[in-house]
Amino acid sequence: MKIFIDADGCPVVDIAVRTARKYGAECTIICDTSHSIQREGADTIIVDKGTDSADFRLVNLVSAGDIAVTQDYGLAAMCLSKRAVVLNQDGRRYTEENISGLLEFRAVSAKIRRSGGRTKGMSKRTPQQDRDFERALVEIFEKDKFHC
């Protein structure tokens, strides 16, 4: 099992790398050339800057049973189709049961923005969100009995 992190704009890179190291899992950070994200204990793949280039690299690398960390619903859906476990940066697990509704929400929000409307942005990140992410990731290793 490996952890793949969609690292562009991801606030939990350090937590994911630290947890992967604790459980002996390989960890790969994927980012584009505008972000140089390197951490000890993780491989880094830097892709050309471009729409979804990091996403496509990640989905081409992830396999069944791997863990993908992303806040992108489209990437989450593609990873789920490959039977990966997918977490967002707040520790929410994407599943076949919730991804369709999230994709629909994304489409409606995009339509509102295209028509000149505004949607609420992300609120300031809290320490609780970091704890929630770490708890969810540890749960995958311990409760779900994933082995490296």
MODELLER restraints for C-alpha pairs under 7 A, 6 or more apart:
rsr = mdl.restraints
at = mdl.atoms
rsr.add(forms.Gaussian(group=physical.xy_distance, feature=features.Distance(at['CA:1:A'], at['CA:25:A']), mean=6.29, stdev=0.5))
rsr.add(forms.Gaussian(group=physical.xy_distance, feature=features.Distance(at['CA:1:A'], at['CA:65:A']), mean=6.07, stdev=0.5))
rsr.add(forms.Gaussian(group=physical.xy_distance, feature=features.Distance(at['CA:1:A'], at['CA:66:A']), mean=4.88, stdev=0.5))
rsr.add(forms.Gaussian(group=physical.xy_distance, feature=features.Distance(at['CA:1:A'], at['CA:147:A']), mean=6.76, stdev=0.5))
rsr.add(forms.Gaussian(group=physical.xy_distance, feature=features.Distance(at['CA:1:A'], at['CA:148:A']), mean=5.11, stdev=0.5))
rsr.add(forms.Gaussian(group=physical.xy_distance, feature=features.Distance(at['CA:2:A'], at['CA:25:A']), mean=5.56, stdev=0.5))
rsr.add(forms.Gaussian(group=physical.xy_distance, feature=features.Distance(at['CA:2:A'], at['CA:26:A']), mean=4.81, stdev=0.5))
rsr.add(forms.Gaussian(group=physical.xy_distance, feature=features.Distance(at['CA:2:A'], at['CA:27:A']), mean=5.79, stdev=0.5))
rsr.add(forms.Gaussian(group=physical.xy_distance, feature=features.Distance(at['CA:2:A'], at['CA:66:A']), mean=4.97, stdev=0.5))
rsr.add(forms.Gaussian(group=physical.xy_distance, feature=features.Distance(at['CA:2:A'], at['CA:67:A']), mean=6.20, stdev=0.5))
rsr.add(forms.Gaussian(group=physical.xy_distance, feature=features.Distance(at['CA:3:A'], at['CA:25:A']), mean=6.94, stdev=0.5))
rsr.add(forms.Gaussian(group=physical.xy_distance, feature=features.Distance(at['CA:3:A'], at['CA:26:A']), mean=6.23, stdev=0.5))
rsr.add(forms.Gaussian(group=physical.xy_distance, feature=features.Distance(at['CA:3:A'], at['CA:27:A']), mean=4.70, stdev=0.5))
rsr.add(forms.Gaussian(group=physical.xy_distance, feature=features.Distance(at['CA:3:A'], at['CA:28:A']), mean=6.21, stdev=0.5))
rsr.add(forms.Gaussian(group=physical.xy_distance, feature=features.Distance(at['CA:3:A'], at['CA:66:A']), mean=5.99, stdev=0.5))
rsr.add(forms.Gaussian(group=physical.xy_distance, feature=features.Distance(at['CA:3:A'], at['CA:67:A']), mean=4.66, stdev=0.5))
rsr.add(forms.Gaussian(group=physical.xy_distance, feature=features.Distance(at['CA:3:A'], at['CA:68:A']), mean=5.81, stdev=0.5))
rsr.add(forms.Gaussian(group=physical.xy_distance, feature=features.Distance(at['CA:4:A'], at['CA:27:A']), mean=5.98, stdev=0.5))
rsr.add(forms.Gaussian(group=physical.xy_distance, feature=features.Distance(at['CA:4:A'], at['CA:28:A']), mean=4.89, stdev=0.5))
rsr.add(forms.Gaussian(group=physical.xy_distance, feature=features.Distance(at['CA:4:A'], at['CA:29:A']), mean=6.03, stdev=0.5))
rsr.add(forms.Gaussian(group=physical.xy_distance, feature=features.Distance(at['CA:4:A'], at['CA:58:A']), mean=6.80, stdev=0.5))
rsr.add(forms.Gaussian(group=physical.xy_distance, feature=features.Distance(at['CA:4:A'], at['CA:67:A']), mean=6.21, stdev=0.5))
rsr.add(forms.Gaussian(group=physical.xy_distance, feature=features.Distance(at['CA:4:A'], at['CA:68:A']), mean=4.83, stdev=0.5))
rsr.add(forms.Gaussian(group=physical.xy_distance, feature=features.Distance(at['CA:4:A'], at['CA:69:A']), mean=6.25, stdev=0.5))
rsr.add(forms.Gaussian(group=physical.xy_distance, feature=features.Distance(at['CA:5:A'], at['CA:28:A']), mean=6.24, stdev=0.5))
rsr.add(forms.Gaussian(group=physical.xy_distance, feature=features.Distance(at['CA:5:A'], at['CA:29:A']), mean=4.89, stdev=0.5))
rsr.add(forms.Gaussian(group=physical.xy_distance, feature=features.Distance(at['CA:5:A'], at['CA:30:A']), mean=5.96, stdev=0.5))
rsr.add(forms.Gaussian(group=physical.xy_distance, feature=features.Distance(at['CA:5:A'], at['CA:68:A']), mean=5.92, stdev=0.5))
rsr.add(forms.Gaussian(group=physical.xy_distance, feature=features.Distance(at['CA:5:A'], at['CA:69:A']), mean=4.79, stdev=0.5))
rsr.add(forms.Gaussian(group=physical.xy_distance, feature=features.Distance(at['CA:5:A'], at['CA:70:A']), mean=6.54, stdev=0.5))
rsr.add(forms.Gaussian(group=physical.xy_distance, feature=features.Distance(at['CA:6:A'], at['CA:29:A']), mean=6.62, stdev=0.5))
rsr.add(forms.Gaussian(group=physical.xy_distance, feature=features.Distance(at['CA:6:A'], at['CA:30:A']), mean=5.43, stdev=0.5))
rsr.add(forms.Gaussian(group=physical.xy_distance, feature=features.Distance(at['CA:6:A'], at['CA:31:A']), mean=6.59, stdev=0.5))
rsr.add(forms.Gaussian(group=physical.xy_distance, feature=features.Distance(at['CA:6:A'], at['CA:54:A']), mean=6.91, stdev=0.5))
rsr.add(forms.Gaussian(group=physical.xy_distance, feature=features.Distance(at['CA:6:A'], at['CA:55:A']), mean=6.88, stdev=0.5))
rsr.add(forms.Gaussian(group=physical.xy_distance, feature=features.Distance(at['CA:6:A'], at['CA:69:A']), mean=5.99, stdev=0.5))
rsr.add(forms.Gaussian(group=physical.xy_distance, feature=features.Distance(at['CA:6:A'], at['CA:70:A']), mean=5.21, stdev=0.5))
rsr.add(forms.Gaussian(group=physical.xy_distance, feature=features.Distance(at['CA:7:A'], at['CA:13:A']), mean=6.66, stdev=0.5))
rsr.add(forms.Gaussian(group=physical.xy_distance, feature=features.Distance(at['CA:7:A'], at['CA:29:A']), mean=6.00, stdev=0.5))
rsr.add(forms.Gaussian(group=physical.xy_distance, feature=features.Distance(at['CA:7:A'], at['CA:30:A']), mean=5.63, stdev=0.5))
rsr.add(forms.Gaussian(group=physical.xy_distance, feature=features.Distance(at['CA:7:A'], at['CA:31:A']), mean=5.35, stdev=0.5))
rsr.add(forms.Gaussian(group=physical.xy_distance, feature=features.Distance(at['CA:8:A'], at['CA:31:A']), mean=5.33, stdev=0.5))
rsr.add(forms.Gaussian(group=physical.xy_distance, feature=features.Distance(at['CA:8:A'], at['CA:35:A']), mean=6.63, stdev=0.5))
rsr.add(forms.Gaussian(group=physical.xy_distance, feature=features.Distance(at['CA:10:A'], at['CA:89:A']), mean=6.92, stdev=0.5))
rsr.add(forms.Gaussian(group=physical.xy_distance, feature=features.Distance(at['CA:11:A'], at['CA:89:A']), mean=7.00, stdev=0.5))
rsr.add(forms.Gaussian(group=physical.xy_distance, feature=features.Distance(at['CA:12:A'], at['CA:89:A']), mean=6.21, stdev=0.5))
rsr.add(forms.Gaussian(group=physical.xy_distance, feature=features.Distance(at['CA:12:A'], at['CA:130:A']), mean=6.87, stdev=0.5))
rsr.add(forms.Gaussian(group=physical.xy_distance, feature=features.Distance(at['CA:15:A'], at['CA:134:A']), mean=6.51, stdev=0.5))
rsr.add(forms.Gaussian(group=physical.xy_distance, feature=features.Distance(at['CA:17:A'], at['CA:27:A']), mean=6.35, stdev=0.5))
rsr.add(forms.Gaussian(group=physical.xy_distance, feature=features.Distance(at['CA:17:A'], at['CA:41:A']), mean=6.85, stdev=0.5))
rsr.add(forms.Gaussian(group=physical.xy_distance, feature=features.Distance(at['CA:17:A'], at['CA:42:A']), mean=6.50, stdev=0.5))
rsr.add(forms.Gaussian(group=physical.xy_distance, feature=features.Distance(at['CA:20:A'], at['CA:26:A']), mean=6.56, stdev=0.5))
rsr.add(forms.Gaussian(group=physical.xy_distance, feature=features.Distance(at['CA:20:A'], at['CA:27:A']), mean=6.28, stdev=0.5))
rsr.add(forms.Gaussian(group=physical.xy_distance, feature=features.Distance(at['CA:21:A'], at['CA:41:A']), mean=6.70, stdev=0.5))
rsr.add(forms.Gaussian(group=physical.xy_distance, feature=features.Distance(at['CA:24:A'], at['CA:148:A']), mean=6.25, stdev=0.5))
rsr.add(forms.Gaussian(group=physical.xy_distance, feature=features.Distance(at['CA:25:A'], at['CA:148:A']), mean=5.44, stdev=0.5))
rsr.add(forms.Gaussian(group=physical.xy_distance, feature=features.Distance(at['CA:27:A'], at['CA:42:A']), mean=4.94, stdev=0.5))
rsr.add(forms.Gaussian(group=physical.xy_distance, feature=features.Distance(at['CA:27:A'], at['CA:43:A']), mean=6.36, stdev=0.5))
rsr.add(forms.Gaussian(group=physical.xy_distance, feature=features.Distance(at['CA:28:A'], at['CA:42:A']), mean=5.48, stdev=0.5))
rsr.add(forms.Gaussian(group=physical.xy_distance, feature=features.Distance(at['CA:28:A'], at['CA:43:A']), mean=4.72, stdev=0.5))
rsr.add(forms.Gaussian(group=physical.xy_distance, feature=features.Distance(at['CA:28:A'], at['CA:44:A']), mean=5.66, stdev=0.5))
rsr.add(forms.Gaussian(group=physical.xy_distance, feature=features.Distance(at['CA:29:A'], at['CA:42:A']), mean=6.74, stdev=0.5))
rsr.add(forms.Gaussian(group=physical.xy_distance, feature=features.Distance(at['CA:29:A'], at['CA:43:A']), mean=6.10, stdev=0.5))
rsr.add(forms.Gaussian(group=physical.xy_distance, feature=features.Distance(at['CA:29:A'], at['CA:44:A']), mean=4.66, stdev=0.5))
rsr.add(forms.Gaussian(group=physical.xy_distance, feature=features.Distance(at['CA:29:A'], at['CA:45:A']), mean=6.15, stdev=0.5))
rsr.add(forms.Gaussian(group=physical.xy_distance, feature=features.Distance(at['CA:30:A'], at['CA:44:A']), mean=5.89, stdev=0.5))
rsr.add(forms.Gaussian(group=physical.xy_distance, feature=features.Distance(at['CA:30:A'], at['CA:45:A']), mean=4.85, stdev=0.5))
rsr.add(forms.Gaussian(group=physical.xy_distance, feature=features.Distance(at['CA:30:A'], at['CA:46:A']), mean=6.00, stdev=0.5))
rsr.add(forms.Gaussian(group=physical.xy_distance, feature=features.Distance(at['CA:30:A'], at['CA:54:A']), mean=6.04, stdev=0.5))
rsr.add(forms.Gaussian(group=physical.xy_distance, feature=features.Distance(at['CA:30:A'], at['CA:58:A']), mean=6.89, stdev=0.5))
rsr.add(forms.Gaussian(group=physical.xy_distance, feature=features.Distance(at['CA:31:A'], at['CA:37:A']), mean=6.97, stdev=0.5))
rsr.add(forms.Gaussian(group=physical.xy_distance, feature=features.Distance(at['CA:31:A'], at['CA:45:A']), mean=6.45, stdev=0.5))
rsr.add(forms.Gaussian(group=physical.xy_distance, feature=features.Distance(at['CA:31:A'], at['CA:46:A']), mean=5.10, stdev=0.5))
rsr.add(forms.Gaussian(group=physical.xy_distance, feature=features.Distance(at['CA:31:A'], at['CA:47:A']), mean=6.25, stdev=0.5))
rsr.add(forms.Gaussian(group=physical.xy_distance, feature=features.Distance(at['CA:31:A'], at['CA:54:A']), mean=5.76, stdev=0.5))
rsr.add(forms.Gaussian(group=physical.xy_distance, feature=features.Distance(at['CA:32:A'], at['CA:46:A']), mean=5.10, stdev=0.5))
rsr.add(forms.Gaussian(group=physical.xy_distance, feature=features.Distance(at['CA:32:A'], at['CA:47:A']), mean=4.63, stdev=0.5))
rsr.add(forms.Gaussian(group=physical.xy_distance, feature=features.Distance(at['CA:32:A'], at['CA:48:A']), mean=5.51, stdev=0.5))
rsr.add(forms.Gaussian(group=physical.xy_distance, feature=features.Distance(at['CA:32:A'], at['CA:49:A']), mean=5.02, stdev=0.5))
rsr.add(forms.Gaussian(group=physical.xy_distance, feature=features.Distance(at['CA:32:A'], at['CA:54:A']), mean=6.21, stdev=0.5))
rsr.add(forms.Gaussian(group=physical.xy_distance, feature=features.Distance(at['CA:33:A'], at['CA:46:A']), mean=5.98, stdev=0.5))
rsr.add(forms.Gaussian(group=physical.xy_distance, feature=features.Distance(at['CA:33:A'], at['CA:47:A']), mean=6.15, stdev=0.5))
rsr.add(forms.Gaussian(group=physical.xy_distance, feature=features.Distance(at['CA:33:A'], at['CA:48:A']), mean=5.68, stdev=0.5))
rsr.add(forms.Gaussian(group=physical.xy_distance, feature=features.Distance(at['CA:33:A'], at['CA:49:A']), mean=5.48, stdev=0.5))
rsr.add(forms.Gaussian(group=physical.xy_distance, feature=features.Distance(at['CA:34:A'], at['CA:49:A']), mean=6.68, stdev=0.5))
rsr.add(forms.Gaussian(group=physical.xy_distance, feature=features.Distance(at['CA:38:A'], at['CA:44:A']), mean=5.98, stdev=0.5))
rsr.add(forms.Gaussian(group=physical.xy_distance, feature=features.Distance(at['CA:47:A'], at['CA:53:A']), mean=6.49, stdev=0.5))
rsr.add(forms.Gaussian(group=physical.xy_distance, feature=features.Distance(at['CA:47:A'], at['CA:54:A']), mean=6.07, stdev=0.5))
rsr.add(forms.Gaussian(group=physical.xy_distance, feature=features.Distance(at['CA:55:A'], at['CA:75:A']), mean=6.08, stdev=0.5))
rsr.add(forms.Gaussian(group=physical.xy_distance, feature=features.Distance(at['CA:59:A'], at['CA:78:A']), mean=6.61, stdev=0.5))
rsr.add(forms.Gaussian(group=physical.xy_distance, feature=features.Distance(at['CA:59:A'], at['CA:79:A']), mean=5.90, stdev=0.5))
rsr.add(forms.Gaussian(group=physical.xy_distance, feature=features.Distance(at['CA:62:A'], at['CA:79:A']), mean=6.95, stdev=0.5))
rsr.add(forms.Gaussian(group=physical.xy_distance, feature=features.Distance(at['CA:62:A'], at['CA:84:A']), mean=6.97, stdev=0.5))
rsr.add(forms.Gaussian(group=physical.xy_distance, feature=features.Distance(at['CA:63:A'], at['CA:82:A']), mean=6.01, stdev=0.5))
rsr.add(forms.Gaussian(group=physical.xy_distance, feature=features.Distance(at['CA:63:A'], at['CA:83:A']), mean=6.95, stdev=0.5))
rsr.add(forms.Gaussian(group=physical.xy_distance, feature=features.Distance(at['CA:63:A'], at['CA:84:A']), mean=6.09, stdev=0.5))
rsr.add(forms.Gaussian(group=physical.xy_distance, feature=features.Distance(at['CA:64:A'], at['CA:82:A']), mean=5.61, stdev=0.5))
rsr.add(forms.Gaussian(group=physical.xy_distance, feature=features.Distance(at['CA:64:A'], at['CA:83:A']), mean=4.47, stdev=0.5))
rsr.add(forms.Gaussian(group=physical.xy_distance, feature=features.Distance(at['CA:64:A'], at['CA:84:A']), mean=4.72, stdev=0.5))
rsr.add(forms.Gaussian(group=physical.xy_distance, feature=features.Distance(at['CA:65:A'], at['CA:83:A']), mean=6.39, stdev=0.5))
rsr.add(forms.Gaussian(group=physical.xy_distance, feature=features.Distance(at['CA:65:A'], at['CA:84:A']), mean=4.94, stdev=0.5))
rsr.add(forms.Gaussian(group=physical.xy_distance, feature=features.Distance(at['CA:65:A'], at['CA:85:A']), mean=6.34, stdev=0.5))
rsr.add(forms.Gaussian(group=physical.xy_distance, feature=features.Distance(at['CA:66:A'], at['CA:84:A']), mean=5.04, stdev=0.5))
rsr.add(forms.Gaussian(group=physical.xy_distance, feature=features.Distance(at['CA:66:A'], at['CA:85:A']), mean=6.14, stdev=0.5))
rsr.add(forms.Gaussian(group=physical.xy_distance, feature=features.Distance(at['CA:67:A'], at['CA:84:A']), mean=5.73, stdev=0.5))
rsr.add(forms.Gaussian(group=physical.xy_distance, feature=features.Distance(at['CA:67:A'], at['CA:85:A']), mean=4.72, stdev=0.5))
rsr.add(forms.Gaussian(group=physical.xy_distance, feature=features.Distance(at['CA:67:A'], at['CA:86:A']), mean=5.69, stdev=0.5))
rsr.add(forms.Gaussian(group=physical.xy_distance, feature=features.Distance(at['CA:68:A'], at['CA:84:A']), mean=6.82, stdev=0.5))
rsr.add(forms.Gaussian(group=physical.xy_distance, feature=features.Distance(at['CA:68:A'], at['CA:85:A']), mean=6.24, stdev=0.5))
rsr.add(forms.Gaussian(group=physical.xy_distance, feature=features.Distance(at['CA:68:A'], at['CA:86:A']), mean=4.78, stdev=0.5))
rsr.add(forms.Gaussian(group=physical.xy_distance, feature=features.Distance(at['CA:68:A'], at['CA:87:A']), mean=6.36, stdev=0.5))
rsr.add(forms.Gaussian(group=physical.xy_distance, feature=features.Distance(at['CA:69:A'], at['CA:86:A']), mean=5.92, stdev=0.5))
rsr.add(forms.Gaussian(group=physical.xy_distance, feature=features.Distance(at['CA:69:A'], at['CA:87:A']), mean=5.01, stdev=0.5))
rsr.add(forms.Gaussian(group=physical.xy_distance, feature=features.Distance(at['CA:69:A'], at['CA:88:A']), mean=5.64, stdev=0.5))
rsr.add(forms.Gaussian(group=physical.xy_distance, feature=features.Distance(at['CA:69:A'], at['CA:89:A']), mean=6.85, stdev=0.5))
rsr.add(forms.Gaussian(group=physical.xy_distance, feature=features.Distance(at['CA:70:A'], at['CA:76:A']), mean=6.75, stdev=0.5))
rsr.add(forms.Gaussian(group=physical.xy_distance, feature=features.Distance(at['CA:70:A'], at['CA:87:A']), mean=6.38, stdev=0.5))
rsr.add(forms.Gaussian(group=physical.xy_distance, feature=features.Distance(at['CA:70:A'], at['CA:88:A']), mean=5.02, stdev=0.5))
rsr.add(forms.Gaussian(group=physical.xy_distance, feature=features.Distance(at['CA:70:A'], at['CA:89:A']), mean=6.57, stdev=0.5))
rsr.add(forms.Gaussian(group=physical.xy_distance, feature=features.Distance(at['CA:71:A'], at['CA:88:A']), mean=4.87, stdev=0.5))
rsr.add(forms.Gaussian(group=physical.xy_distance, feature=features.Distance(at['CA:71:A'], at['CA:89:A']), mean=6.23, stdev=0.5))
rsr.add(forms.Gaussian(group=physical.xy_distance, feature=features.Distance(at['CA:73:A'], at['CA:102:A']), mean=6.67, stdev=0.5))
rsr.add(forms.Gaussian(group=physical.xy_distance, feature=features.Distance(at['CA:73:A'], at['CA:103:A']), mean=6.06, stdev=0.5))
rsr.add(forms.Gaussian(group=physical.xy_distance, feature=features.Distance(at['CA:74:A'], at['CA:103:A']), mean=6.96, stdev=0.5))
rsr.add(forms.Gaussian(group=physical.xy_distance, feature=features.Distance(at['CA:76:A'], at['CA:86:A']), mean=6.20, stdev=0.5))
rsr.add(forms.Gaussian(group=physical.xy_distance, feature=features.Distance(at['CA:76:A'], at['CA:94:A']), mean=6.85, stdev=0.5))
rsr.add(forms.Gaussian(group=physical.xy_distance, feature=features.Distance(at['CA:77:A'], at['CA:99:A']), mean=6.44, stdev=0.5))
rsr.add(forms.Gaussian(group=physical.xy_distance, feature=features.Distance(at['CA:80:A'], at['CA:86:A']), mean=6.89, stdev=0.5))
rsr.add(forms.Gaussian(group=physical.xy_distance, feature=features.Distance(at['CA:86:A'], at['CA:93:A']), mean=5.80, stdev=0.5))
rsr.add(forms.Gaussian(group=physical.xy_distance, feature=features.Distance(at['CA:86:A'], at['CA:94:A']), mean=5.45, stdev=0.5))
rsr.add(forms.Gaussian(group=physical.xy_distance, feature=features.Distance(at['CA:87:A'], at['CA:93:A']), mean=4.51, stdev=0.5))
rsr.add(forms.Gaussian(group=physical.xy_distance, feature=features.Distance(at['CA:87:A'], at['CA:94:A']), mean=5.97, stdev=0.5))
rsr.add(forms.Gaussian(group=physical.xy_distance, feature=features.Distance(at['CA:89:A'], at['CA:133:A']), mean=6.05, stdev=0.5))
rsr.add(forms.Gaussian(group=physical.xy_distance, feature=features.Distance(at['CA:90:A'], at['CA:129:A']), mean=5.08, stdev=0.5))
rsr.add(forms.Gaussian(group=physical.xy_distance, feature=features.Distance(at['CA:90:A'], at['CA:130:A']), mean=6.58, stdev=0.5))
rsr.add(forms.Gaussian(group=physical.xy_distance, feature=features.Distance(at['CA:90:A'], at['CA:132:A']), mean=5.97, stdev=0.5))
rsr.add(forms.Gaussian(group=physical.xy_distance, feature=features.Distance(at['CA:90:A'], at['CA:133:A']), mean=4.90, stdev=0.5))
rsr.add(forms.Gaussian(group=physical.xy_distance, feature=features.Distance(at['CA:91:A'], at['CA:132:A']), mean=5.31, stdev=0.5))
rsr.add(forms.Gaussian(group=physical.xy_distance, feature=features.Distance(at['CA:91:A'], at['CA:133:A']), mean=3.67, stdev=0.5))
rsr.add(forms.Gaussian(group=physical.xy_distance, feature=features.Distance(at['CA:91:A'], at['CA:136:A']), mean=5.17, stdev=0.5))
rsr.add(forms.Gaussian(group=physical.xy_distance, feature=features.Distance(at['CA:109:A'], at['CA:119:A']), mean=6.65, stdev=0.5))
rsr.add(forms.Gaussian(group=physical.xy_distance, feature=features.Distance(at['CA:112:A'], at['CA:118:A']), mean=6.73, stdev=0.5))
rsr.add(forms.Gaussian(group=physical.xy_distance, feature=features.Distance(at['CA:113:A'], at['CA:119:A']), mean=7.00, stdev=0.5))
rsr.add(forms.Gaussian(group=physical.xy_distance, feature=features.Distance(at['CA:140:A'], at['CA:146:A']), mean=6.55, stdev=0.5))
